[in-house]
Amino acid sequence: MRLFVDVEGFEWDAGNSEKNLIKHSVSNSECEEAFSDERKLIRDDPKHSNTETRHQIVGRTNLGRILFISFTIRRDKIRVISARDVNKKERTYYEKQEQ
């Protein structure tokens, strides 16, 4: 996907990575796995930021957990803003795309 052409990895903000782990039990490594999902769904999220371009991804981890992740790209790094399990609507949408 063109969005990731110049990306060289992830940048982790201590506050967000701890927040995701504490609030939603999502580790940094699980987030990274969702980006490797060949069937991941990505869309822009212009509604949630006026200062930077944000995106959303729904992707499956290596253990089959489906995550909803809000992220941005700063310079050449993916910066995860939030990560959680998908809700019912997001799961249905993702699973429809698998067929």
Secondary structure, DSSP 8 states (H G I E B T S, - for coil): -GGGTT--EEE--HHHHHHHHHHH---HHHHHHHHH-TT-EEEE-GGG-SSS-EEEEEEE-TTS-EEEEEEEEETTEEEEEEEEE--HHHHHHHHHHH-
